């Protein structure tokens, strides 16, 4: 099965320092594309009292449908909250989101708005897991997801805590790393792609121990697409279906001095003279990618670099 190249198309991360009311807004940095998935994720607290601030609902000016938020914190009402809300298959535009919280005093929120492209348009969230840590651990982890439904996914992880400075976990692109301050809740948010079905646990460590912390992680599924292949057009007078034993090097989305080459062996000429078809391309390949190729066998070789195209089978 071929998957599209799921990716964070844009990320808007910011801190709304205390005092904030129970309604707080955020707008993406640029217009979102039709069919994208929006994810609002972050941490919240009442900086005046230390009480938990829960996300009640999200709406936006594009009339997108937002699911019920997920909140996680320790049982005490005086612990930081991590929250998540998702809207799937959204309309094109630049919507202003309004997040409504349960308190209306000295709220502080650190969050990120993700626009994720090439997600399944319905039921795109494969797993959502949460976790908390008690004092003196230095680590907060979600529960394990269990085996993922498919290989190609985007993972978004958030951790929230008091009196904390975060360490960036390996493998993640950091959206925001905000240490706890008098009017700002300590929150870390990051994301990464995964290409296996292995169970995942989201873990963030910190350099303070006298804290309570919360974490939430969502795994978004890449949409499926038709199988992709590379097509190169060589000199039809020299390259025919009789040519076999071809080795090729392909550079995708970059010049040979910028990206590593993909190597292909045992290629052969297509029934159409001049056409060289490469199948079994990486799952990250996508329509619109730029590709350069160089090919040879025991008797012939292509020009040093030949432009090709990614196409659906």
C-alpha positions as CSV (number, residue, x, y, z in Angstrom):
1,X,0.0,0.0,0.0
2,X,1.3,3.4,-0.9
3,X,1.0,6.3,1.5
4,X,1.2,10.0,0.8
5,X,3.9,12.1,2.4
6,X,2.2,13.2,5.6
7,X,3.8,16.4,6.9
8,X,3.3,19.5,9.1
9,X,2.5,22.1,6.4
10,X,2.8,24.9,9.0
11,X,3.1,25.3,12.7
12,X,2.1,28.4,14.8
13,X,3.5,28.2,18.3
14,X,3.1,30.9,20.9
15,X,2.7,31.7,24.6
16,X,-0.3,33.6,26.0
17,X,1.0,34.8,29.3
18,X,-1.2,35.5,32.3
19,X,-3.7,37.1,32.7
20,X,-5.9,35.7,30.0
21,X,-9.7,35.2,30.1
22,X,-11.6,32.0,29.4
23,X,-11.5,32.6,25.6
24,X,-8.2,32.8,23.8
25,X,-7.7,33.0,20.0
26,X,-5.0,31.9,17.6
27,X,-4.8,32.3,13.8
28,X,-2.5,30.3,11.5
29,X,0.5,32.2,10.0
30,X,-0.8,31.6,6.4
31,X,-3.9,30.2,4.7
32,X,-4.6,26.5,5.3
33,X,-5.3,24.2,2.4
34,X,-8.6,22.4,1.9
35,X,-8.6,18.9,3.3
36,X,-5.9,19.5,5.8
37,X,-6.1,18.5,9.5
38,X,-5.8,21.1,12.2
39,X,-4.4,20.1,15.6
40,X,-4.4,22.5,18.6
41,X,-2.2,21.2,21.4
42,X,-0.6,22.8,24.5
43,X,-0.5,23.3,28.2
44,X,-2.5,25.6,30.5
45,X,-2.6,26.8,34.1
46,X,-4.0,29.6,36.2
47,X,-0.8,31.5,36.9
48,X,-2.5,33.4,39.8
49,X,-3.7,30.4,41.8
50,X,-1.9,27.4,40.3
51,X,-5.2,25.7,39.6
52,X,-5.7,23.5,36.5
53,X,-7.1,25.2,33.4
54,X,-9.1,22.7,31.1
55,X,-9.9,23.2,27.4
56,X,-13.6,23.0,27.0
57,X,-14.1,23.5,23.3
58,X,-12.7,24.9,20.1
59,X,-14.4,26.7,17.2
60,X,-13.2,28.7,14.2
61,X,-14.4,31.2,11.7
62,X,-14.3,28.7,8.8
63,X,-17.0,26.6,10.4
64,X,-14.8,23.6,10.7
65,X,-15.9,20.8,13.0
66,X,-13.7,20.3,16.0
67,X,-13.8,17.2,18.1
68,X,-14.2,17.1,21.8
69,X,-10.9,18.1,23.5
70,X,-8.7,15.7,25.5
71,X,-7.3,17.0,28.8
72,X,-4.8,15.3,31.1
73,X,-3.5,16.2,34.5
74,X,-3.0,14.6,37.9
75,X,-6.1,14.3,40.0
76,X,-5.4,17.4,42.1
77,X,-7.0,20.6,40.9
78,X,-3.6,22.3,41.4
79,X,-1.7,20.6,38.6
80,X,-0.7,21.6,35.0
81,X,-2.9,20.4,32.2
82,X,-2.0,19.2,28.7
83,X,-4.7,19.4,26.1
84,X,-5.5,18.5,22.5
85,X,-8.2,19.1,19.9
86,X,-8.5,18.1,16.3
87,X,-10.5,19.3,13.2
88,X,-10.3,17.0,10.1
89,X,-10.8,17.7,6.4
90,X,-10.9,21.5,7.0
91,X,-12.0,24.2,4.6
92,X,-9.5,26.4,2.8
93,X,-8.9,29.8,4.4
94,X,-7.2,31.5,7.3
95,X,-9.5,30.8,10.2
96,X,-9.3,32.4,13.6
97,X,-9.7,29.7,16.3
98,X,-11.4,30.5,19.6
99,X,-10.4,28.1,22.4
100,X,-12.8,28.2,25.5
101,X,-11.4,27.2,28.9
102,X,-13.0,26.5,32.2
103,X,-11.5,29.4,34.1
104,X,-11.7,33.1,33.6
105,X,-9.1,34.6,35.9
106,X,-5.3,34.5,35.3
107,X,-5.0,31.9,32.6
108,X,-1.7,31.1,30.9
109,X,-1.5,29.0,27.8
110,X,1.4,27.8,25.7
111,X,0.3,26.0,22.6
112,X,0.8,25.2,18.9
113,X,-1.5,25.1,16.0
114,X,-0.5,22.5,13.4
115,X,-1.8,22.3,9.9
116,X,-1.0,18.7,8.8
117,X,-1.3,17.7,5.1
118,X,-2.0,14.4,3.6
119,X,-3.8,12.9,6.6
120,X,-6.7,10.5,6.2
121,X,-9.7,12.8,5.8
122,X,-11.8,10.8,8.4
123,X,-10.6,9.1,11.6
124,X,-7.1,10.3,10.9
125,X,-6.0,10.1,14.5
126,X,-4.8,6.5,15.0
127,X,-3.8,6.8,18.7
128,X,-4.1,9.4,21.4
129,X,-2.3,8.6,24.6
130,X,-1.7,10.5,27.8
131,X,0.4,10.3,31.0
132,X,1.3,12.1,34.2
133,X,4.2,12.1,36.6
134,X,4.4,12.8,40.3
135,X,7.0,14.9,42.1
136,X,10.7,14.0,41.9
137,X,10.7,12.0,38.7
138,X,12.4,14.3,36.2
139,X,10.5,12.5,33.4
140,X,7.0,12.5,32.1
141,X,5.8,9.8,29.7
142,X,2.6,8.9,28.0
143,X,1.3,5.4,28.0
144,X,2.3,3.2,25.1
145,X,0.2,3.4,22.0
146,X,0.4,-0.3,21.2
147,X,1.0,-1.4,17.6
148,X,0.1,1.4,15.1
149,X,-2.4,0.7,12.4
150,X,-0.1,1.5,9.5
151,X,3.6,2.4,8.8
152,X,3.4,6.1,7.8
153,X,2.4,8.6,10.5
154,X,3.0,12.0,12.0
155,X,3.5,12.1,15.8
156,X,2.8,15.3,17.9
157,X,3.9,15.3,21.5
158,X,3.2,17.9,24.3
159,X,4.4,18.0,27.9
160,X,3.3,20.6,30.6
161,X,4.7,21.2,34.1
162,X,5.5,23.8,36.8
163,X,9.0,24.9,37.9
164,X,10.7,23.1,34.9
165,X,13.2,23.5,32.1
166,X,12.7,21.0,29.4
167,X,15.3,18.8,27.6
168,X,14.5,18.3,23.9
169,X,13.9,14.5,23.2
170,X,15.9,13.1,20.3
171,X,14.2,12.7,16.9
172,X,11.7,15.5,17.3
173,X,11.4,18.8,15.6
174,X,10.7,21.3,18.3
175,X,7.7,23.6,17.9
176,X,8.2,25.4,21.2
177,X,10.3,24.8,24.4
178,X,9.0,27.1,27.1
179,X,10.3,26.9,30.6
180,X,8.0,27.7,33.5
181,X,7.9,31.4,34.5
182,X,5.8,33.5,36.9
183,X,3.2,34.2,34.2
184,X,3.9,31.4,31.7
185,X,3.2,27.7,32.0
186,X,6.1,25.4,31.2
187,X,5.3,23.6,28.0
188,X,7.3,21.5,25.4
189,X,5.8,20.6,22.0
190,X,7.4,18.7,19.2
191,X,6.7,16.4,16.2
192,X,8.2,13.7,14.0
193,X,7.4,11.3,11.2
194,X,7.5,7.5,11.8
195,X,7.5,4.8,9.2
196,X,6.9,1.6,11.3
197,X,4.1,0.1,13.2
198,X,6.1,-0.2,16.4
199,X,4.4,0.9,19.6
200,X,5.4,4.4,20.7
201,X,5.7,6.1,24.1
202,X,6.1,9.9,24.3
203,X,8.7,10.9,26.9
204,X,10.1,14.3,27.8
205,X,12.7,14.8,30.5
206,X,13.4,18.0,32.5
207,X,16.1,19.3,34.8
208,X,13.8,20.0,37.9
209,X,12.4,17.3,40.1
210,X,9.9,19.0,42.4
211,X,7.1,19.1,39.9
212,X,4.0,17.4,38.7
213,X,3.8,17.0,34.9
214,X,1.3,16.0,32.2
215,X,1.9,14.7,28.6
216,X,-0.3,14.0,25.6
217,X,0.6,12.5,22.2
218,X,-1.4,11.9,19.0
219,X,-0.4,9.7,16.1
220,X,-1.9,10.9,12.8
221,X,-2.3,8.5,9.9
222,X,-1.1,9.3,6.4
223,X,-3.6,9.1,3.6
224,X,-3.2,6.3,1.1
225,X,-2.6,7.0,-2.6
226,X,-1.9,5.1,-5.8
227,X,1.5,3.5,-6.1
228,X,4.2,5.9,-7.4
229,X,7.0,5.4,-9.8
230,X,9.8,7.4,-11.3
231,X,9.8,8.0,-15.1
232,X,12.9,9.1,-17.0
233,X,13.0,9.7,-20.8
234,X,16.3,8.8,-22.4
235,X,17.5,8.8,-26.0
236,X,15.1,6.4,-27.7
237,X,17.6,5.6,-30.5
238,X,20.0,4.2,-27.9
239,X,17.8,3.0,-25.1
240,X,15.3,0.3,-25.9
241,X,13.5,-2.6,-24.3
242,X,16.6,-4.7,-25.0
243,X,18.7,-2.8,-22.4
244,X,19.0,-4.6,-19.1
245,X,21.3,-4.8,-16.1
246,X,21.0,-1.0,-15.6
247,X,22.2,0.7,-12.4
248,X,20.7,4.1,-11.5
249,X,21.2,6.8,-9.0
250,X,18.3,9.2,-8.3
251,X,18.4,12.4,-6.3
252,X,15.0,13.6,-5.0
253,X,14.2,17.2,-4.1
254,X,17.8,18.4,-4.3
255,X,21.0,18.4,-6.4
256,X,23.6,15.7,-6.1
257,X,25.7,17.9,-3.8
258,X,22.7,18.5,-1.5
259,X,20.9,15.1,-0.9
260,X,21.9,11.5,-0.8
261,X,21.2,9.4,-3.9
262,X,18.8,6.5,-4.0
263,X,20.4,3.5,-5.7
264,X,18.5,1.1,-8.0
265,X,19.9,-2.0,-9.7
266,X,18.7,-4.5,-12.3
267,X,16.6,-1.9,-14.1
268,X,15.5,-2.6,-17.7
269,X,14.2,-0.7,-20.7
270,X,10.4,-0.2,-21.0
271,X,8.4,-1.5,-23.9
272,X,8.4,2.2,-25.1
273,X,11.8,3.0,-26.4
274,X,13.5,5.7,-24.3
275,X,11.4,5.2,-21.2
276,X,13.1,4.1,-18.0
277,X,10.7,3.3,-15.2
278,X,11.8,2.9,-11.6
279,X,9.4,1.2,-9.2
280,X,9.6,0.5,-5.5
281,X,10.3,4.2,-4.7
282,X,10.5,5.3,-1.1
283,X,7.2,5.9,0.8
284,X,8.2,9.5,1.3
285,X,8.1,10.2,-2.5
286,X,5.2,12.4,-3.6
287,X,3.7,13.8,-6.8
288,X,5.4,17.0,-7.6
289,X,8.8,16.0,-6.2
290,X,11.8,17.0,-8.4
291,X,14.1,14.1,-9.4
292,X,17.4,13.8,-11.2
293,X,18.8,10.5,-12.4
294,X,22.0,9.0,-13.8
295,X,22.0,5.5,-15.3
296,X,24.4,3.1,-16.9
297,X,25.0,-0.6,-17.7
298,X,27.9,-2.5,-19.2
299,X,27.7,-0.8,-22.6
300,X,25.9,2.5,-22.3
301,X,25.3,5.4,-20.0
302,X,22.9,8.4,-19.8
303,X,23.9,12.0,-19.7
304,X,25.4,12.9,-16.4
305,X,22.0,14.0,-15.0
306,X,18.6,13.5,-16.5
307,X,15.4,15.1,-15.1
308,X,12.4,12.8,-14.4
309,X,9.0,12.9,-12.9
310,X,7.1,11.2,-10.1
311,X,3.9,9.7,-11.4
312,X,1.1,7.4,-10.3
313,X,0.9,3.9,-11.7
